[in-house]
Amino acid sequence: MTSIHNSYAGIMSKAPFILLVNPWIRDFAAFDLWAKPMGLLMLGALLRQGGCGVAFVDCLSRHDPATENAPDVLPGRDRPHGTGKYHRMRVAKPEVFSGFPRTYYRYGIHPDSLRSQLTALPVPDLIWVTSAMTYWYEGVKETVAVLREVFPAVPVWLGGIYAALCPAHAGKAIGADEIVTCPQGDLPDRVRAATGFTLSNRVAWRHFRTSPPPALDLLSHPAYAPLLTSRGCPFRCPYCASGVLYPAWERRDASAIHGEIVAWHRRYGVLDFAFYDDALLLHAETSLKPALEQLAVEDRGLRFHTPNALHIRALTPDWCRLLHAAGFKTIRLGLETLAEDEHRRWGGKVLTGMFETAMKNLFDAGFAPEQIGVYLLCGVPGQSRHEVARAIRAVARTGARPRLAEYSPVPRTPMWEDARRIAPFDIEGEPLFHNNSFFACRRPDFTYEHMKELKLMAGDHDREGRGGALRPSRVETNG
């Protein structure tokens, strides 16, 4: 079964047929850690509800038979709870990375498979392509080139995170007809202007809480379901673009959350669910909490995961007991740092003692240390490498797993100007330098070698927690 699902049949002939495309990734590393194109799936649901025909092509499908059988593909691999490695093909590095000692890959399906899937479709009226990381634009560009090759007369619209944060660059680099950065509520007018068709659900486009559930059925054999119970975040952390992308903070109600989870479980047998919320537990007493309480009583054997991290301040004893009872298996915490001055500078989300209290509450509720990963920011402008090392050791002492979140400079965030000032690379003109693997904001007192040492240190503590050996670290002494 391919990753194309066509709901065009039976639609009135004047209704537009819109192709949604999740593009390739080009990078040094990429992993499917419960990563689905949530925005595109939500748009698919809205378009179908409004009367359009919709098809979906997933260039990042991990279970594409044509790709699995291709001799020039390095195969992916399934990991627990629906995660896994993408198929990949080695490609030439961009010139800006010519001296960087890492191998570059295209992640996703084979190009021949993409062309085959596209030619099997009716000619669409519009093609919508999404984009994620700013430094993944080369994969977007290559995807759009294949779409142009197969459908040369069809308009291509580009949206998503890269398009929103780097619209001028996207306009020059990608080859799309339009870079779509307008609010979601304006898209029905854009569709009508382009096709002459009036969507029947204009009200549903205006607010997150009125939108239908994402069109998970567009995915082929979903091994897990992405969930979004709220959109936006009440905090405005200087390194994060959530407030830029979603200025308003909206929540779904409890019945909608519970209904969506149960529907995916009943319809597709999904057991693993990954929350994409930026602020999952905050002010969720009348939304998420009743839904989880009902699921805990129903005891469906579901497994929940929080790759985007939970706010530590929200982890009260009651919340921790409920998370455990409802079936949460992967807990990620957003600690960021142990330095008080940096916490104040980075948004003030965690105060003294909150982390230790949260860990106690999680352990008391029944969570095991190996279920808990703690994100620590690493390489932020002005940050000391010694503070990162201290935080790694402090997290490891609790039994939890330290996880480094390597800093990536993000346009339009408050910290962007600091990053632009200290980076010895053209991060403003070349989004490839935003790649956290490259660490463009390196400086004499926090070099790329220091970053590698800290990553080894965090990885060693993770292995030690699983019974591995801990190697001595030089990060706190080398210059």
C-alpha positions in Angstrom: 0.0 0.0 0.0 1.4 3.4 -0.9 1.3 6.6 1.1 -1.3 8.1 -1.3 -4.9 8.3 -0.2 -7.3 9.9 -2.7 -10.7 11.2 -1.6 -11.5 12.9 -4.9 -14.0 10.2 -6.1 -17.6 11.3 -5.7 -16.8 15.0 -5.3 -18.6 17.4 -7.6 -16.5 18.1 -10.8 -16.3 21.8 -10.0 -14.7 21.1 -6.5 -11.0 21.4 -6.6 -8.7 18.5 -6.2 -5.8 19.5 -3.9 -2.6 17.5 -3.5 -0.8 17.7 -0.1 2.9 16.9 0.0 5.2 16.2 3.0 8.7 16.8 1.5 12.0 15.1 1.8 14.6 16.0 4.4 18.2 16.7 3.6 20.4 16.7 6.6 23.3 15.0 8.5 20.8 13.2 10.7 17.1 12.7 11.0 14.9 10.4 13.0 11.2 9.8 13.2 10.6 10.6 16.9 6.8 10.7 16.5 7.1 13.2 13.7 4.1 13.7 11.4 3.1 16.8 9.4 0.4 17.8 11.8 -0.4 21.1 10.1 -0.8 19.4 6.7 -3.1 16.7 8.2 -5.2 19.4 9.8 -5.5 21.3 6.5 -6.4 18.0 4.8 -9.3 17.5 7.2 -10.5 21.1 6.8 -10.3 20.9 3.0 -12.3 17.7 2.8 -14.9 19.0 5.3 -15.2 22.0 3.0 -15.9 19.9 0.0 -12.6 19.5 -1.8 -11.0 16.4 -3.0 -7.7 15.6 -1.3 -4.7 13.4 -1.9 -1.6 13.1 0.2 2.0 12.0 -0.7 4.4 11.5 2.2 8.0 11.7 1.1 9.0 10.7 4.6 7.1 7.4 4.7 9.1 4.7 6.5 7.0 1.9 5.0 7.1 2.4 1.3 7.6 -1.0 -0.5 9.2 0.6 -3.6 11.8 2.3 -1.4 12.4 -0.7 0.8 13.4 -2.8 -2.3 15.6 -0.2 -3.9 19.3 -1.3 -4.0 20.7 2.2 -3.6 18.8 3.0 -0.3 20.1 2.6 3.2 17.2 1.0 4.9 15.4 2.4 7.9 14.4 0.5 11.0 11.4 0.4 13.3 12.0 1.3 17.0 9.6 0.9 19.9 6.2 2.7 20.1 6.1 3.6 16.4 9.4 5.6 16.2 12.2 4.6 13.8 14.9 5.5 11.4 14.0 6.8 7.9 15.3 5.3 4.7 18.1 7.4 3.4 20.3 7.9 0.4 23.7 9.6 0.5 23.8 12.9 -1.4 26.4 15.6 -2.0 26.9 18.1 0.8 26.0 21.7 0.1 29.1 23.8 -0.6 28.7 25.7 2.7 29.4 22.4 4.5 32.3 21.3 2.3 34.7 21.2 5.2 32.3 19.8 7.8 33.2 16.1 8.5 29.7 14.6 8.4 27.9 12.6 5.7 24.8 14.2 4.1 21.7 12.3 3.2 18.3 12.6 1.6 15.8 11.0 4.1 12.6 9.5 2.8 11.2 7.6 -0.1 13.2 6.9 -3.3 12.8 9.5 -6.0 11.5 6.9 -8.5 8.8 6.0 -5.9 7.7 9.6 -5.6 7.4 10.0 -9.4 5.4 6.8 -9.6 3.0 7.9 -6.9 2.5 11.3 -8.5 1.9 9.9 -12.0 -0.8 7.6 -10.6 -2.8 10.6 -9.5 -5.3 12.7 -11.4 -3.8 16.1 -12.2 -4.5 18.3 -9.2 -5.8 21.8 -9.3 -3.5 22.9 -6.5 -0.5 21.5 -4.8 0.3 22.4 -1.1 3.7 21.6 0.2 4.6 22.0 3.9 8.0 22.8 5.4 9.5 22.2 8.8 13.0 23.2 9.9 14.5 26.2 8.2 17.6 24.3 7.4 15.7 21.5 5.6 14.8 23.8 2.7 16.9 21.8 0.3 14.6 18.8 0.7 11.7 21.1 0.0 13.3 22.5 -3.1 14.1 19.1 -4.5 10.5 17.9 -3.8 9.0 20.9 -5.6 11.3 20.3 -8.5 9.9 16.8 -8.9 6.3 18.2 -8.6 7.1 20.7 -11.4 8.4 17.9 -13.5 5.3 15.7 -13.2 2.7 18.6 -13.0 4.3 21.5 -14.8 1.1 23.6 -15.1 -0.2 23.1 -11.5 0.3 26.0 -9.0 2.5 25.0 -6.0 1.9 26.7 -2.7 4.4 26.5 0.1 3.5 26.8 3.8 4.8 25.6 7.1 7.5 26.7 9.6 10.3 27.5 7.1 7.9 29.5 4.9 6.7 31.5 7.9 10.1 32.3 9.3 12.0 32.8 6.1 9.5 33.9 3.5 11.9 36.0 1.5 14.4 33.2 1.3 11.7 30.7 0.4 10.4 33.0 -2.3 13.8 33.0 -4.0 15.0 29.4 -3.3 12.1 27.0 -3.6 10.4 27.6 -6.9 6.9 27.7 -5.5 4.2 29.9 -7.0 3.1 31.3 -3.6 4.7 31.4 -0.2 1.6 31.2 2.1 2.1 33.0 5.4 -1.4 34.3 6.0 -3.5 33.3 9.0 -5.3 30.0 8.6 -8.7 31.8 8.7 -7.8 33.6 5.4 -7.1 30.4 3.4 -10.8 29.8 2.3 -10.6 33.2 0.5 -7.2 32.2 -1.1 -8.8 28.9 -2.3 -11.8 30.7 -3.8 -9.5 33.2 -5.5 -7.4 30.4 -7.0 -10.1 27.9 -8.0 -13.5 29.7 -7.9 -14.7 27.2 -5.3 -16.3 28.3 -2.0 -15.5 26.1 0.9 -18.6 25.2 2.9 -16.9 25.3 6.3 -15.4 28.8 6.5 -16.1 29.1 10.2 -14.1 26.0 11.1 -11.0 27.5 9.6 -11.0 30.5 12.0 -10.2 28.8 15.3 -8.2 25.8 16.3 -11.0 24.6 18.7 -13.5 24.5 15.8 -11.3 22.5 13.4 -12.0 18.8 12.8 -9.4 16.3 13.9 -6.4 15.9 11.7 -6.9 13.5 8.7 -4.9 10.6 10.2 -6.5 8.3 7.6 -4.3 10.0 4.9 -1.3 8.2 6.5 -0.6 4.6 5.4 -0.8 2.2 8.3 -0.2 4.7 11.1 1.9 3.1 13.8 1.1 6.0 16.1 -1.2 9.0 16.2 -0.1 12.6 16.7 -2.2 14.6 19.1 -2.6 18.4 19.5 -4.9 19.4 22.4 -3.8 23.0 22.4 -2.1 25.3 19.9 0.4 28.1 21.0 2.0 28.7 24.4 1.5 31.3 27.2 5.2 31.7 27.5 7.4 33.8 25.2 10.8 32.1 25.5 13.5 34.1 23.6 14.8 31.1 21.7 11.4 29.8 20.6 9.2 30.7 17.7 5.9 29.3 19.0 4.6 32.8 19.8 5.5 33.9 16.3 3.8 31.0 14.6 0.8 30.8 16.9 0.2 34.2 18.6 -3.1 33.0 20.2 -3.2 30.1 22.7 -6.2 27.9 22.1 -7.4 24.6 23.6 -9.8 21.8 22.5 -12.4 20.7 25.0 -12.3 17.4 26.9 -14.9 15.6 24.8 -13.1 16.4 21.6 -9.8 15.2 23.0 -11.2 11.9 24.3 -13.2 11.3 21.2 -10.3 11.8 18.9 -8.1 9.3 20.9 -10.8 6.7 21.0 -11.6 7.1 17.4 -8.1 6.5 16.2 -7.8 3.5 18.6 -11.0 1.9 17.4 -10.6 2.7 13.7 -6.9 1.8 13.2 -5.9 -0.1 16.3 -3.5 2.7 17.3 -2.0 2.2 20.8 0.7 4.9 20.8 -0.1 8.6 20.9 2.3 11.5 20.8 1.3 14.9 22.1 2.6 17.8 20.0 1.5 20.6 22.5 3.9 23.3 23.5 2.1 23.6 26.9 0.3 20.3 27.4 -0.5 20.5 31.1 -0.8 24.2 31.7 -4.4 25.4 32.5 -5.7 22.0 31.3 -7.9 21.2 34.3 -11.1 21.5 32.2 -9.7 20.1 28.9 -7.0 17.5 28.9 -7.5 16.4 32.6 -11.1 15.1 32.3 -10.2 13.3 29.0 -7.3 11.5 30.7 -9.4 10.7 33.8 -12.0 9.0 31.5 -9.3 7.1 29.6 -7.7 5.9 32.9 -11.1 4.5 33.9 -11.6 2.8 30.5 -8.1 1.2 30.7 -7.8 0.7 26.9 -4.0 -0.2 27.2 -3.0 3.0 25.4 0.5 4.5 25.5 1.2 8.2 25.6 4.4 10.1 24.8 5.5 13.7 25.3 8.4 14.4 22.9 7.8 18.2 23.1 8.4 18.2 26.9 6.2 19.0 29.8 6.4 22.2 31.9 8.0 21.2 35.2 5.9 23.7 37.2 2.8 21.7 36.2 3.9 18.4 37.6 2.0 18.3 40.8 1.4 15.0 42.6 -2.2 14.9 41.2 -1.0 15.4 37.6 1.8 12.8 38.0 -0.6 10.2 39.3 -3.1 10.9 36.5 -0.4 10.7 33.8 0.8 7.3 35.2 -2.8 6.0 35.5 -3.7 7.1 31.9 -0.7 5.2 30.4 2.0 7.8 29.8 5.2 5.9 29.0 7.6 8.6 27.7 8.1 11.6 29.8 10.2 14.5 28.6 10.8 17.6 30.8 11.9 21.0 29.7 14.5 21.9 32.4 16.8 23.9 30.0 19.3 24.9 32.7 20.1 24.9 36.4 21.5 28.5 36.3 19.0 30.9 37.9 20.1 33.9 35.9 19.6 32.0 32.6 16.2 30.7 33.7 15.2 34.4 34.2 16.7 35.4 30.9 15.0 32.5 29.0 11.5 33.0 30.3 11.4 32.1 34.0 9.4 28.8 33.5 11.4 26.9 36.2 12.2 28.2 39.7 14.5 26.9 42.4 13.4 23.5 43.7 10.8 22.9 41.0 12.8 20.2 39.2 13.6 18.2 42.3 9.9 18.4 43.4 8.7 17.3 40.0 11.1 14.3 39.9 9.9 13.2 43.4 6.3 13.5 42.2 7.0 11.4 39.1 8.8 8.7 41.1 6.1 8.7 43.7 3.5 8.2 41.0 5.3 5.1 39.8 7.4 6.3 36.8 10.7 4.6 36.4 13.9 6.7 35.8 14.4 5.3 32.3 11.0 6.7 31.3 12.1 10.3 32.1 14.3 12.4 29.8 15.3 15.9 30.7 16.0 18.5 28.0 18.9 20.8 28.6 19.6 23.7 26.2 23.2 23.6 24.9 25.1 26.3 23.0 22.8 29.2 23.6 24.4 32.6 23.1 26.1 33.6 26.4 25.8 30.2 27.9 28.8 28.6 29.7 29.8 25.1 28.7 30.6 24.4 32.3 27.0 25.1 33.3 25.8 22.6 30.7 28.2 20.0 32.1 27.0 20.7 35.7 23.3 20.3 34.6 24.0 17.0 32.9 25.5 15.6 36.1 22.7 17.0 38.2 20.1 15.4 36.0 22.0 12.1 35.9 22.1 12.0 39.7 18.3 12.0 39.9 18.3 8.8 37.7 16.6 10.6 34.7 18.2 10.7 31.3 19.9 14.1 30.3 18.9 15.0 26.7 20.8 17.9 25.0 18.7 20.3 23.0 21.4 21.8 20.8 20.7 25.4 20.1 19.5 26.3 16.6 19.2 30.0 15.7 15.6 30.8 14.8 14.7 33.9 12.8 12.2 36.3 14.3 12.8 35.2 17.9 14.1 37.6 20.5 17.4 35.7 20.7 18.0 35.9 16.9 19.9 39.2 17.1 22.3 37.7 19.8 22.8 34.7 17.5 23.4 36.8 14.5 25.9 39.0 16.4 28.1 36.1 17.7 27.8 33.6 14.9 30.9 33.5 12.6 28.7 32.3 9.7 26.0 34.0 7.6 23.0 32.7 9.5 20.8 35.5 8.1 21.5 34.8 4.4 21.9 31.0 4.6 19.4 29.0 6.6 21.5 25.9 6.3 23.7 27.4 9.0 20.7 27.1 11.4 21.4 23.4 11.5 22.0 22.4 15.2 24.4 19.6 14.1 26.6 22.3 12.6 26.5 24.7 15.7 26.9 28.0 13.9 26.9 30.0 17.1 30.2 28.5 18.2 32.7 30.8 19.9 36.2 30.5 21.4 34.9 29.6 24.9 32.2 27.3 23.5 33.6 25.5 20.4 32.2 22.8 18.2 34.6 20.4 20.0 33.1 21.5 23.3 29.6 20.7 21.9 30.7 17.2 20.8 32.2 16.6 24.3 29.0 17.6 26.0 27.0 15.3 23.7 29.2 12.4 24.5 28.9 13.3 28.2 25.1 13.3 28.1 25.1 10.1 26.0 27.4 8.4 28.5 25.2 9.2 31.4 22.2 7.8 29.4 24.2 4.6 28.8 25.3 4.5 32.5 21.6 4.6 33.5 21.0 1.6 31.3 24.0 -0.3 32.7 26.7 1.0 30.4 30.2 2.4 31.3 30.8 6.1 32.0 33.9 7.5 30.3 35.8 10.4 31.7 34.9 13.8 30.3 37.3 16.6 29.3 34.6 19.2 28.7 35.0 21.0 32.0 38.8 21.4 31.6 39.7 21.7 27.9 40.1 25.1 26.4 
